[in-house]
Amino acid sequence: MKKKLLVIGGVILAVLLVCTLLVPRLILLGVRQEKVAEDCNYGDVFFNEYDEVRAHLLEKVSELNAAGIATESESYAIDEADGLYIDTVYVPAQEKKNLIVLTTGVHGIEGYIGSVMLDVFWDEVYPTLDKENTGVLVIANVNPYGMKYHRRYNENNVDLNRNFILDWESFDLASNQNYPKVDDFFGPEKKMGNLFWHEVQFYGGMLGAVLKNDVATITNALTGGQYEYPEGVYYGGLEDQASTVYVKDIFEQTLTGEYENIVHIDVHSGYGPRYNMVIFNSIYDTYTEAESQELFNYDYIIAYDSESFYPTTGDTTDFYYRLWEKLGKQNSLFSTCFEFGTLGDGFLDSVMSMKYTVEENQNHWYPSNNKVTNQVIRERYHEMFYPTEKEWREKTIEDFKAACKGVLDAKLIK
């Protein structure tokens, strides 16, 4: 009996040793990014570095001016020493009826797909507009630190799409009552070692968190944003960040300016079905999901009455509406989010999204000494916001054009 137990123990140890050595390599092979095919639509502007995005945008401004389209641009420094700037591009209208406002890179790493969509906008959407009465304002790379360092968050670990608070003095920083219950799971204060053992520990920790709380508690703790744990995920900060101050000021200028009607589109990625872009409306928008689908002639819409709708705190679209109300609704406003799904919208996809988010944040604060672990964490996180698959990239372009047509046809004053 003793000999049998020793044999079983030896087999188990051998299996664990093989898993320890091979599983991390197999995981890396599974997530390694593919090279985009040369014939991919807009393949030459799917950049991977922040400096490439900035240089291309400035080239685009030169192209527009050379084509006789009077274009104004500004680069606002967030950190000159690190070369971090928010870039704005403005094409005014003669008769100021409509102003289209496009924001990209609020979640830094998501600015890469936003950059591509700006090209699609200028090349294929802008030529269809009535340029006499419709101006365009682009606020690109809102979170330049997150773009440069391929993070969702800014230089202070702040999620800028939870930082657009109308009034910090009256805001309850403890509004997210679920996050403290699961902070130990979301913010482990240790380095990740061998990937196989990390995977085992993560799923064990998740099971413990679910048993201790429930799935709804964990989900709500993440999505709403939190303001008490500076090293945690979805941290909204304690005050306006430099980027937020700048964008808030621009939003106010648009609402107190000459334009009668403002249509704002904030470009994001990561949430929703993998091959479908979702129009995610603000809770302050009055259209139901069915009404929006009919109005925009677009199927994938999340409105306040949708099953998959979740409220957030401090995002750009909600802030735009609240500021509009505060200033007396002097003009018309429609503010929405275009969200490109990446992993998918099933339960397991949501688990993976949560997992990659927690891992990236942990590895930011406590960098692993394991090269394979570091590489897997980086590549999985990158794929969660900016997939390399040709089919995904081409579908984003088609969805963006269709959604733009639907929203602008419905919302621009003729």
Sequence and secondary structure as in RCSB ss.txt:
>XXXX:A:sequence
MKKKLLVIGGVILAVLLVCTLLVPRLILLGVRQEKVAEDCNYGDVFFNEYDEVRAHLLEKVSELNAAGIATESES
YAIDEADGLYIDTVYVPAQEKKNLIVLTTGVHGIEGYIGSVMLDVFWDEVYPTLDKENTGVLVIANVNPYGMKYH
RRYNENNVDLNRNFILDWESFDLASNQNYPKVDDFFGPEKKMGNLFWHEVQFYGGMLGAVLKNDVATITNALTGG
QYEYPEGVYYGGLEDQASTVYVKDIFEQTLTGEYENIVHIDVHSGYGPRYNMVIFNSIYDTYTEAESQELFNYDY
IIAYDSESFYPTTGDTTDFYYRLWEKLGKQNSLFSTCFEFGTLGDGFLDSVMSMKYTVEENQNHWYPSNNKVTNQ
VIRERYHEMFYPTEKEWREKTIEDFKAACKGVLDAKLIK
>XXXX:A:secstr
 HHHHHHHHHHHHHHHHHHHHHHHHHHHHHH      TTSTTGGG   SHHHHHHHHHHHHHHHHHTT   EEEE
EEEETTTTEEEEEEEE  SS SEEEEEEE SSGGGHHHHHHHHHHIIIIIGGGS TTTEEEEEEE SSHHHHHTT
 SS TTS  GGG   S TTT  TT  SSHHHHHHHHS  S    HHHHHHHHHHHHHHHHHHS HHHHHHHHHT 
BSS TTSTTB  SS  HHHHHHHHHHHHHHTSS SEEEEEEEEESSS TT EEEEE TT    HHHHHHHHT S 
EE TTSTT    SS HHHHHHHHHHHTT  SEEEEEEEEE  S SSHHHHHHHHHHHHHHHHHHHS  S HHHHH
HHHHHHHHHHS   HHHHHHHHHHHHHHHHHHHHHHS  
